[in-house]
Amino acid sequence: MKNAVSLLVSVVLTATFCFVIWVVATHDYRWEAIAPYRWNLLSGWWVTLQISSASLVGSVLLGVLLTAGQLSGHAIPSLLCRVFVEVIRGTPLLTQILIGYYLIANAVGWDSRFGVGLVILSCFSGAYLSEIFRAGVESIPRSQWLSAKAIGLTPAQTYRHVVIPQAVRRVLPASAGQFANLIKDSSLLFVISMHEFTMQAREANSNTYATFEAYLPLVLGYFLLTFPISLLSRHLENRFRYEH
Amino acid sequence: MSIETTELTKHYGETRAVDGISLTLPDEVRVVVLIGPSGGGKSTLLRLLGSLEAPSSGSITRNGRVLPVTEEGRLEIRRRNGFLFQSFNLFPHLSALENIVLPLVRVHGRSRDEATARAREVVARFGMEDHVTKMPGELSGGQQQRIALARAMAHEPDLLLLDEPTSALDPEKKAEVLDIVAELCEAGQRIILSTHEMGFARACADEAIFLADGRVVESGRGSALFEAPRTEALRAFLGRVMKW
């Protein structure tokens, strides 16, 4: 039964994959139409790489801060962080970008699209990461805390030497998924006219009507950004493996 | 070291886990054994005596000095104790040796070389020298408990507290661990332990205390408690646990 199911799944997946390849490969492409835009696409990819990398760092920092705030045991910081996380996670990124740029940044006279984009993406992704980190920390059994207490570690040392090393291993897969989302979510920055990868593809498309030729490079371009993260995550998971 | 408790009480909500215990353990009493039914307050009393938790009321005196109840004060006391749990509670991300080295370096300020040498010495004494590089997950229960005991012992604690150290082990592994504890008792280590191993309790106790419902029902020097129980509750308990 199990073998039959796995055979069926293999056959369906392989067939679907072959069909998609066949459709994509046999389409009548007009690559010459899009060729003049290749440098625009490349520069868009470069902007996406920059904003994603910067936001990745920003979201990890913010995620750690929000987690620390929620777990601090102090009522006010804990509540503020909780509210922040809930509001960010409960509203569309598109709206956050529009409000962030056209209302808030405008009101304080900040005109850097890259800067505002960086802050908004970091907030958005940081809120999700903080929930992943918090779940990771809370998944460490009470017995580990008790044991750390018994050997005389301070709460800070307990985090440093006992809880975080074990939590990192547990949050790696979910964090890698969130990083990949962050890269793809950066495409929404087109609404504030940031010339990132997707924006360049949209422009190329609207000027040439070569839709597939404009958008297909996005598949390769985004995959080139997300796949290394997936590989790195696997590598780190194996490095931190201690269960047998 | 003399230990006294005065009307020691610990509540968890409505439950009185320890309900007004007053004990006097003079210096010559080196090995104290707590016996009694599960849920009778043995673990809670050990945690109070080991400064892992603060009493709800009452006090503990060591050598005439009242033990502090603040978190900082209890941390200082914990650092001079060794504590062993029923379920070993080793850190799964650290090797057996690193489990012992961590508190020596981080809590007791030893250099890494010094700590490693000391850890190897204790491990060799417990017959575990071939297993130092293994992760806890690769060790049997008895081996894990011996490593945990080495961790609790390595800094030469003033007082060693063992909370049912063999309850999670099969009979053969129980003997391995009890042999080591008996050896420590003979070497003059001051120990308070809770156990269901009546044979061991009888052989090693300088003072045996029978706890039920959070109170001391009966206590006595040496093996007196086992040979001539005075209360019906202890007679019934011994009758049950010694039946098979």
Interface residues (C-beta under 8 A of the other chain):
Chain A: S143 Q144 L146 S147 A148 K149 A150 I151 G152 L153 T154 Q157 H161 V162 P165 Q166 R169 F240 Y242 E243 H244
Chain B: G50 L52 L75 R78 R79 N81 F83 F85 S87 N89 L90 F91 P92 H93 L102 P103 R106 V107 H108 M135 G137 E138 R151 A152
